[in-house]
Amino acid sequence: MKKSGVIAIDGPAGSGKSTVAKEVAHRLGFLYIDTGAMYRALTLKAINKGMDFSDNEALVELSKNTDIELKESGDSLKVYLDKKDVSHKIRSMEVTTKVKLLASLKDVRENMVKLQRKLGSLSSGAVLEGRDIGTVVFPNAAYKFYLDASFQTRVERRFRELKEKGFSISPEEIEADVRNRDASDMTRKVAPLKKAEDAKVIDTTNMTVEEVAGKILEIVKKWHTSFLALF
C-alpha cells in the first residue's frame, strides 16, 4: 500500500497529542486536523437540537447532513459547524460527557472518517490526531506516533486546559471524566483506542510540547527525502 503524506498522532485524553500535533504541523507548514474537534462539533449540534442520544438512527442521519470545517487562524484552529464558529463551545463539559455516545456509533464514525480522509488527501501534507488515526483513518500514514503519559499527569493537563478556557470544574470531576473516557475509548467495539503496530511510542509525562514535537520531527527528518517524495 502506498504511503500517504500524513503524520498520524494517537493517544488518550491529556497525552498532549492536540498541542503537539499543532506544533508539528506549524513547523512543517502542514494542515492540522483535530479529529476529536469534529466529533465534538457534531455532538454540540445534537445537544443544540435537543436530540435523544439513544436514537442512533437520528444521530447517524445528523452526521450525514452536517458541515464541519477546520480553519487555521494564527496559532489556533477554528472549528466551524454549519458555517458558525464553535471553537469554544465544543470544549464544554456537556459536550465532553456526551461525545463518546456519538463516537461509539459505527455509521457515525464511517461518515466522519470519510470527511477526515478527504481533508487529509486534499492537503499537501497533514498532521492528524485522534484515537484511531494510525489504525483506521490513515493506516497507510507515512509516520505514526502514539503519545501517552501517566494518569495523574493527564488529569492535571486537562484541568489546566479547561481552567484556562474559563470552565468551572473541579479536579475530581476531571479525574472521573478522564477515567471514564479511557474506559470508553479503549473498550468500544468500533475503532477503539490502541497503538498501531508500526507506531512510535512517546511517553510525554516529563516532556514539554517543544520536546515532544522536536522528537517527532527528528524521527521524520531521518527519512526526510523519502517523505517529501510523497507529495
C-alpha positions as CSV (number, residue, x, y, z in Angstrom):
1,M,0.0,0.0,0.0
2,K,1.4,3.4,-1.0
3,K,2.2,5.6,2.0
4,S,0.1,8.8,2.3
5,G,1.6,12.2,3.1
6,V,0.1,12.1,6.6
7,I,1.6,12.1,10.1
8,A,-0.8,10.3,12.5
9,I,-0.7,11.0,16.2
10,D,-2.9,8.9,18.5
11,G,-3.2,8.7,22.3
12,P,-5.6,9.0,25.3
13,A,-7.0,12.2,26.7
14,G,-4.4,14.5,28.2
15,S,-1.4,12.8,26.5
16,G,-0.6,16.1,24.8
17,K,-1.4,15.0,21.2
18,S,-3.5,18.0,20.2
19,T,-0.9,20.6,21.3
20,V,1.9,18.6,19.9
21,A,0.1,17.9,16.6
22,K,-0.5,21.7,16.1
23,E,3.2,22.4,16.8
24,V,4.4,19.7,14.4
25,A,2.0,21.0,11.7
26,H,3.2,24.6,12.2
27,R,6.8,23.7,11.9
28,L,6.3,21.7,8.8
29,G,3.8,24.1,7.2
30,F,1.2,21.2,7.1
31,L,-2.5,21.2,7.7
32,Y,-3.5,20.3,11.2
33,I,-6.7,18.2,11.5
34,D,-8.2,17.8,15.0
35,T,-10.5,14.8,14.5
36,G,-11.7,15.0,18.1
37,A,-13.0,18.5,17.5
38,M,-15.0,17.2,14.6
39,Y,-16.9,14.7,16.8
40,R,-17.3,17.4,19.4
41,A,-18.9,19.8,16.8
42,L,-21.4,17.1,15.8
43,T,-22.2,16.4,19.5
44,L,-22.8,20.1,20.1
45,K,-25.2,20.2,17.2
46,A,-27.1,17.2,18.6
47,I,-27.3,18.9,22.0
48,N,-28.5,22.2,20.5
49,K,-31.2,20.4,18.6
50,G,-32.3,18.6,21.8
51,M,-31.8,15.2,20.3
52,D,-32.2,11.9,22.1
53,F,-28.7,10.4,22.3
54,S,-30.1,6.9,22.4
55,D,-31.7,7.5,19.0
56,N,-28.8,6.0,16.9
57,E,-30.6,6.3,13.6
58,A,-31.2,10.0,14.1
59,L,-27.6,10.6,15.1
60,V,-26.3,8.8,12.1
61,E,-28.6,10.9,9.8
62,L,-27.3,14.0,11.6
63,S,-23.7,13.1,10.7
64,K,-24.6,12.8,7.0
65,N,-26.1,16.3,7.0
66,T,-23.6,18.4,9.0
67,D,-21.0,20.7,7.6
68,I,-17.8,20.8,9.7
69,E,-14.8,22.9,8.7
70,L,-11.4,23.3,10.3
71,K,-9.5,26.6,9.6
72,E,-6.2,27.8,10.9
73,S,-6.3,31.3,12.5
74,G,-2.9,32.5,13.6
75,D,-1.7,30.0,16.2
76,S,-5.1,28.4,16.8
77,L,-7.6,26.2,14.9
78,K,-11.1,27.4,14.3
79,V,-13.9,24.9,14.2
80,Y,-16.9,25.8,12.1
81,L,-20.2,24.0,12.5
82,D,-22.6,24.7,9.6
83,K,-20.6,27.9,8.9
84,K,-20.6,29.1,12.6
85,D,-17.5,29.3,14.8
86,V,-18.0,26.9,17.7
87,S,-14.3,26.6,18.7
88,H,-15.0,27.5,22.3
89,K,-18.5,25.9,22.7
90,I,-17.3,22.4,21.8
91,R,-15.0,22.3,24.8
92,S,-17.8,22.4,27.4
93,M,-18.2,19.6,29.9
94,E,-21.6,18.7,28.5
95,V,-20.1,18.1,25.1
96,T,-17.1,16.3,26.7
97,T,-19.5,14.0,28.6
98,K,-21.7,13.1,25.6
99,V,-19.2,13.0,22.7
100,K,-18.4,9.3,23.4
101,L,-22.0,8.4,22.7
102,L,-21.6,9.5,19.1
103,A,-18.1,8.4,18.7
104,S,-19.1,4.8,19.5
105,L,-21.6,4.6,16.7
106,K,-20.2,2.7,13.7
107,D,-22.1,4.6,11.0
108,V,-21.3,7.9,12.5
109,R,-17.6,7.1,12.6
110,E,-17.7,5.9,8.9
111,N,-19.2,9.3,7.9
112,M,-16.7,11.2,9.9
113,V,-13.7,9.1,8.6
114,K,-14.8,9.9,5.0
115,L,-14.6,13.6,5.8
116,Q,-11.2,13.2,7.7
117,R,-9.7,11.3,4.8
118,K,-11.0,13.9,2.3
119,L,-9.4,16.7,4.3
120,G,-6.1,14.8,4.6
121,S,-5.9,13.7,1.0
122,L,-6.6,17.2,-0.4
123,S,-3.8,18.7,1.6
124,S,-0.1,18.9,0.5
125,G,0.7,17.4,3.9
126,A,-1.3,16.9,7.1
127,V,-1.0,16.1,10.7
128,L,-4.0,14.3,12.1
129,E,-4.5,13.5,15.8
130,G,-7.1,11.4,17.5
131,R,-7.6,7.9,18.8
132,D,-7.8,5.8,15.6
133,I,-5.8,7.7,13.0
134,G,-3.0,5.3,12.6
135,T,-5.2,2.2,12.9
136,V,-8.4,3.2,10.9
137,V,-8.4,6.6,9.3
138,F,-5.0,6.6,7.8
139,P,-3.5,3.1,8.2
140,N,-1.1,4.0,5.4
141,A,0.2,7.2,7.0
142,A,3.8,7.9,6.4
143,Y,4.5,8.3,10.1
144,K,2.6,7.1,13.1
145,F,3.1,8.1,16.7
146,Y,1.3,7.1,19.9
147,L,1.6,9.6,22.8
148,D,0.9,8.6,26.4
149,A,1.6,9.9,29.9
150,S,0.9,9.0,33.5
151,F,-2.7,9.1,34.5
152,Q,-2.1,11.9,37.1
153,T,-0.2,14.0,34.5
154,R,-3.1,13.7,32.0
155,V,-5.6,14.7,34.7
156,E,-3.5,17.8,35.6
157,R,-3.2,18.8,32.0
158,R,-6.9,18.5,31.3
159,F,-7.7,20.5,34.4
160,R,-5.3,23.3,33.5
161,E,-6.6,23.4,29.9
162,L,-10.2,23.8,31.0
163,K,-9.4,26.3,33.7
164,E,-7.5,28.4,31.1
165,K,-10.5,28.4,28.9
166,G,-12.8,29.7,31.6
167,F,-14.6,26.5,32.5
168,S,-15.5,26.0,36.2
169,I,-14.6,22.4,37.1
170,S,-13.1,20.5,40.0
171,P,-10.0,18.2,39.8
172,E,-12.2,15.4,41.0
173,E,-14.6,15.9,38.1
174,I,-11.7,15.9,35.6
175,E,-10.2,12.7,37.1
176,A,-13.6,10.9,36.8
177,D,-14.0,12.2,33.3
178,V,-10.5,11.1,32.1
179,R,-11.0,7.7,33.7
180,N,-14.4,7.3,32.0
181,R,-13.1,8.4,28.7
182,D,-10.2,6.0,28.9
183,A,-12.6,3.1,29.5
184,S,-14.9,4.1,26.8
185,D,-12.2,4.8,24.2
186,M,-10.3,1.6,24.8
187,T,-13.3,-0.8,25.1
188,R,-15.7,0.4,22.4
189,K,-16.4,-2.1,19.6
190,V,-15.8,0.3,16.8
191,A,-12.3,1.7,16.2
192,P,-11.1,1.5,19.8
193,L,-8.1,3.5,21.0
194,K,-5.0,1.4,20.5
195,K,-1.4,1.7,19.3
196,A,-0.8,0.9,15.7
197,E,1.7,-1.9,15.3
198,D,4.1,0.4,13.4
199,A,3.7,3.4,15.6
200,K,6.5,5.0,17.6
201,V,5.5,5.4,21.3
202,I,6.5,8.5,23.2
203,D,5.9,9.0,26.9
204,T,5.2,12.7,27.3
205,T,4.9,12.6,31.2
206,N,8.1,14.6,31.8
207,M,8.4,16.3,28.4
208,T,7.4,19.8,27.2
209,V,5.4,20.3,24.0
210,E,8.5,21.6,22.2
211,E,10.5,18.5,23.3
212,V,7.8,16.1,22.0
213,A,7.4,18.0,18.8
214,G,11.2,18.0,18.3
215,K,11.4,14.3,18.9
216,I,8.7,13.6,16.2
217,L,10.4,15.9,13.7
218,E,13.8,14.3,14.4
219,I,12.3,10.9,13.5
220,V,10.5,12.3,10.4
221,K,13.6,14.0,9.2
222,K,15.7,10.8,9.3
223,W,13.7,9.8,6.2
224,H,13.1,13.4,5.1
225,T,13.9,12.8,1.4
226,S,11.5,9.9,1.0
227,F,8.8,11.7,3.0
228,L,8.9,14.7,0.7
229,A,8.7,12.4,-2.3
230,L,5.2,11.6,-1.2
231,F,3.9,15.0,-2.4
